[in-house]
Amino acid sequence: MSEHYDCTNPEGRSYGIAAAAAAVRRGEVVVLPTDTVYGVGCDAFDAGAVASVLAAKGRGRDMPPPVLIPTARTAQGLATEVPDYAQRLMERFWPGPLTVVLKAHTSLHWDLGETNGTVALRVPDHEIALELLGEIGPMAVTSANTTGDPAARTAAEARAMLGESVAVYLEAGPVAQGDPSTIVDCTGAAPVTLRLGAIPQADIDAVASPAADEEPAPVAEAPADEATSDAGSDTTVDATSDGAAEGPVPTP
């Protein structure tokens, strides 16, 4: 039976994170809060658990989940050929609602799905998510909802959709933002926005530009009615949900 922890108080948070970490180590699936929407995830290096995440959402291997990481430094061990503009984006927007798609190290022993040799990475700006990631390491996390349904803004909403397919639910109250992360393909000479989310295109352009090295551009808030956008790319990305995270890539 699924366990549900109220992480809005210190005791519940402590027990919840411990239970979630134990579940992930057993190869099970958990729901956790992020700074964008609630995510459903598992150990990124456990192929069976990744398959369980996709099955819970009703998705196939053609929509692989992104990977949430605890720090930007973790990206060095997962991605290769990181362009200067991608480094600028990560420095400015991490932790935060930016997912960057990069070329994955070929030596990695994982199976996220049909990634075309890429990995989508994000450092969430949420204490509970970061604490769990600090315990576990990289997690494959996508939005906590079934295909076609709105992304969950609470663990209770996620449980109504995902039910017993999830071992542990961490409830931290409604997410403050509710918008998915902006996804940017950084595998080429110039950035390509695959999905507009919490970070507006103007801010992506300002930071990714070489001129950003000389004078940092101000970061504007995303309009509440900002539309989702998909740009053409060979990179496999689930641009319908967040991350969660905001990798190759369905989303928080």
DOMAR-813236 format. One line per field, with one value per residue (C-alpha): residue in one letter; x, y, z; residue number from 1. Coordinates in nm, 2 decimals. Example, Ala and Ser with C-alpha at 12.3 -4.5 7.8 and 13.67 -1.06 7.14 Angstrom:
BEGIN
lovex: (A|S) .
x: (1.23|1.37) .
y: (-0.45|-0.11) .
z: (0.78|0.71) .
romar: (1|2) .
END
This chain:
BEGIN
lovex: (M|S|E|H|Y|D|C|T|N|P|E|G|R|S|Y|G|I|A|A|A|A|A|A|V|R|R|G|E|V|V|V|L|P|T|D|T|V|Y|G|V|G|C|D|A|F|D|A|G|A|V|A|S|V|L|A|A|K|G|R|G|R|D|M|P|P|P|V|L|I|P|T|A|R|T|A|Q|G|L|A|T|E|V|P|D|Y|A|Q|R|L|M|E|R|F|W|P|G|P|L|T|V|V|L|K|A|H|T|S|L|H|W|D|L|G|E|T|N|G|T|V|A|L|R|V|P|D|H|E|I|A|L|E|L|L|G|E|I|G|P|M|A|V|T|S|A|N|T|T|G|D|P|A|A|R|T|A|A|E|A|R|A|M|L|G|E|S|V|A|V|Y|L|E|A|G|P|V|A|Q|G|D|P|S|T|I|V|D|C|T|G|A|A|P|V|T|L|R|L|G|A|I|P|Q|A|D|I|D|A|V|A|S|P|A|A|D|E|E|P|A|P|V|A|E|A|P|A|D|E|A|T|S|D|A|G|S|D|T|T|V|D|A|T|S|D|G|A|A|E|G|P|V|P|T|P) .
x: (0.00|0.12|0.25|0.16|0.37|0.29|0.61|0.48|0.60|0.96|0.88|0.67|0.94|1.21|1.01|0.89|1.23|1.37|1.08|1.11|1.49|1.44|1.17|1.39|1.68|1.44|1.36|1.02|0.85|0.79|0.61|0.79|0.73|0.94|0.94|0.73|0.48|0.48|0.70|0.69|1.03|1.29|1.66|1.78|2.01|1.74|1.60|1.32|1.21|1.22|0.99|0.76|0.75|0.66|0.40|0.23|0.19|0.08|0.38|0.62|1.00|0.97|0.90|1.19|1.19|1.43|1.68|1.68|2.02|2.11|2.38|2.51|2.84|2.66|2.60|2.97|2.95|2.63|2.68|2.95|3.03|2.85|2.85|2.94|2.58|2.45|2.69|2.56|2.20|2.28|2.47|2.18|1.88|1.98|1.84|1.52|1.27|1.52|1.57|1.87|1.91|2.28|2.47|2.50|2.82|2.83|2.97|2.66|2.49|2.13|1.83|1.59|1.43|1.48|1.70|1.90|2.21|2.10|2.00|1.77|1.89|1.75|1.83|1.50|1.46|1.28|1.43|1.25|1.34|1.70|1.72|1.60|1.83|2.12|2.03|1.98|2.16|2.02|1.65|1.44|1.15|0.85|0.53|0.31|0.00|-0.14|-0.11|-0.37|-0.44|-0.32|0.01|-0.05|-0.01|-0.03|0.06|-0.31|-0.38|-0.10|-0.23|-0.58|-0.42|-0.13|-0.27|-0.08|0.17|0.36|0.52|0.56|0.39|0.56|0.30|0.44|0.12|0.03|0.33|0.38|0.44|0.25|0.41|0.64|1.01|1.14|1.32|1.62|1.80|2.17|2.32|2.39|2.58|2.28|2.01|1.67|1.37|1.16|0.91|0.83|0.75|0.83|1.13|1.03|1.21|1.34|1.54|1.67|1.79|1.95|2.15|2.25|2.38|2.76|2.70|2.56|2.92|2.98|2.66|2.41|2.05|1.76|1.54|1.17|0.88|0.69|0.34|0.07|-0.08|0.24|0.17|0.36|0.59|0.77|1.05|1.18|1.47|1.62|1.62|1.35|1.16|0.83|0.72|0.38|0.47|0.75|1.17|1.05|1.22|1.16|1.57|1.57|1.29|0.95|0.94|0.94) .
y: (0.00|0.35|0.57|0.94|1.18|1.53|1.72|2.05|1.98|1.88|1.54|1.44|1.57|1.37|1.05|1.11|1.18|0.87|0.66|0.80|0.74|0.38|0.32|0.46|0.24|-0.06|0.03|0.18|0.50|0.81|1.14|1.45|1.83|2.05|2.42|2.38|2.09|1.76|1.50|1.12|0.96|0.70|0.62|0.73|0.43|0.17|0.07|-0.13|0.16|0.40|0.17|0.17|0.55|0.55|0.28|0.47|0.77|0.56|0.66|0.47|0.47|0.73|0.99|0.94|1.13|1.42|1.38|1.59|1.65|1.80|2.04|2.18|2.00|1.67|1.76|1.72|1.34|1.30|1.53|1.60|1.88|2.15|2.47|2.81|2.93|2.63|2.69|3.05|2.93|2.68|2.94|3.19|2.97|2.68|2.59|2.68|2.60|2.54|2.20|2.18|1.90|1.80|1.51|1.23|1.05|0.73|0.54|0.59|0.26|0.37|0.33|0.62|0.53|0.65|0.95|0.98|1.00|1.30|1.37|1.65|1.79|2.02|2.13|2.21|2.50|2.31|2.21|1.87|1.77|1.88|1.69|1.37|1.41|1.46|1.13|0.94|1.12|1.17|1.08|1.03|1.26|1.36|1.54|1.35|1.29|1.04|1.12|1.38|1.50|1.83|1.81|1.76|2.07|1.86|1.51|1.43|1.53|1.30|1.01|1.05|0.98|0.74|0.55|0.24|0.26|0.49|0.37|0.70|1.03|1.34|1.62|1.97|2.17|2.33|2.42|2.80|2.82|2.55|2.62|2.36|2.43|2.58|2.32|2.42|2.19|2.27|2.00|2.23|2.55|2.76|2.70|2.58|2.62|2.30|2.42|2.76|2.74|2.94|3.12|3.35|3.33|3.68|3.58|3.27|3.48|3.74|3.50|3.26|3.55|3.59|3.95|3.81|3.76|4.13|4.26|4.02|4.08|4.12|3.82|3.89|3.69|3.47|3.58|3.37|3.29|3.20|2.94|2.61|2.60|2.31|2.38|2.13|1.92|1.57|1.56|1.34|1.55|1.52|1.88|1.81|1.80|1.93|1.80|1.88|1.93|2.05|1.48|1.34|1.40|1.42|1.67|1.85) .
z: (0.00|-0.08|0.20|0.22|0.43|0.53|0.48|0.59|0.94|1.04|1.17|0.87|0.64|0.81|0.80|0.45|0.29|0.47|0.34|-0.01|-0.02|0.10|-0.16|-0.44|-0.33|-0.36|-0.72|-0.64|-0.76|-0.55|-0.59|-0.48|-0.48|-0.71|-0.77|-1.08|-1.05|-0.85|-1.01|-1.02|-1.03|-0.94|-0.95|-1.29|-1.31|-1.25|-1.58|-1.43|-1.21|-1.51|-1.70|-1.40|-1.41|-1.78|-1.72|-1.44|-1.67|-1.96|-2.17|-2.39|-2.43|-2.70|-2.43|-2.18|-1.85|-1.77|-1.49|-1.17|-1.01|-0.67|-0.80|-1.13|-1.06|-1.10|-1.47|-1.54|-1.48|-1.70|-1.99|-2.24|-2.49|-2.29|-2.50|-2.34|-2.38|-2.20|-1.91|-1.89|-1.88|-1.60|-1.40|-1.42|-1.38|-1.16|-0.92|-1.10|-1.38|-1.66|-1.82|-2.05|-2.31|-2.35|-2.51|-2.26|-2.17|-2.36|-2.07|-1.85|-1.75|-1.76|-1.99|-1.99|-2.31|-2.67|-2.59|-2.91|-2.70|-2.50|-2.14|-2.01|-1.68|-1.42|-1.07|-0.89|-0.66|-0.38|-0.04|-0.02|-0.38|-0.32|0.01|-0.15|-0.45|-0.20|-0.05|-0.38|-0.66|-1.01|-1.04|-1.35|-1.28|-1.49|-1.40|-1.16|-1.38|-1.63|-2.00|-2.10|-1.75|-1.59|-1.39|-1.02|-0.80|-0.48|-0.38|-0.32|-0.69|-0.80|-0.59|-0.74|-1.08|-1.01|-0.71|-0.60|-0.88|-0.64|-0.32|-0.14|-0.18|-0.03|0.04|0.08|-0.01|-0.34|-0.56|-0.57|-0.94|-1.12|-1.46|-1.61|-1.67|-1.99|-2.20|-2.41|-2.65|-2.60|-2.82|-3.12|-3.19|-3.08|-2.82|-2.94|-2.71|-2.71|-2.46|-2.31|-1.94|-1.63|-1.80|-2.09|-2.43|-2.39|-2.08|-2.25|-2.54|-2.32|-2.11|-2.40|-2.61|-2.60|-2.50|-2.17|-2.06|-2.06|-1.90|-1.72|-1.84|-1.60|-1.56|-1.61|-1.47|-1.71|-1.81|-1.64|-1.98|-2.15|-2.41|-2.45|-2.75|-2.93|-3.17|-3.43|-3.31|-3.33|-2.96|-2.79|-2.54|-2.37|-2.38|-2.24|-1.87|-1.65|-1.53|-1.30|-1.35|-1.45|-1.98|-2.30|-2.19|-2.07|-1.80|-1.41) .
romar: (1|2|3|4|5|6|7|8|9|10|11|12|13|14|15|16|17|18|19|20|21|22|23|24|25|26|27|28|29|30|31|32|33|34|35|36|37|38|39|40|41|42|43|44|45|46|47|48|49|50|51|52|53|54|55|56|57|58|59|60|61|62|63|64|65|66|67|68|69|70|71|72|73|74|75|76|77|78|79|80|81|82|83|84|85|86|87|88|89|90|91|92|93|94|95|96|97|98|99|100|101|102|103|104|105|106|107|108|109|110|111|112|113|114|115|116|117|118|119|120|121|122|123|124|125|126|127|128|129|130|131|132|133|134|135|136|137|138|139|140|141|142|143|144|145|146|147|148|149|150|151|152|153|154|155|156|157|158|159|160|161|162|163|164|165|166|167|168|169|170|171|172|173|174|175|176|177|178|179|180|181|182|183|184|185|186|187|188|189|190|191|192|193|194|195|196|197|198|199|200|201|202|203|204|205|206|207|208|209|210|211|212|213|214|215|216|217|218|219|220|221|222|223|224|225|226|227|228|229|230|231|232|233|234|235|236|237|238|239|240|241|242|243|244|245|246|247|248|249|250|251|252) .
END
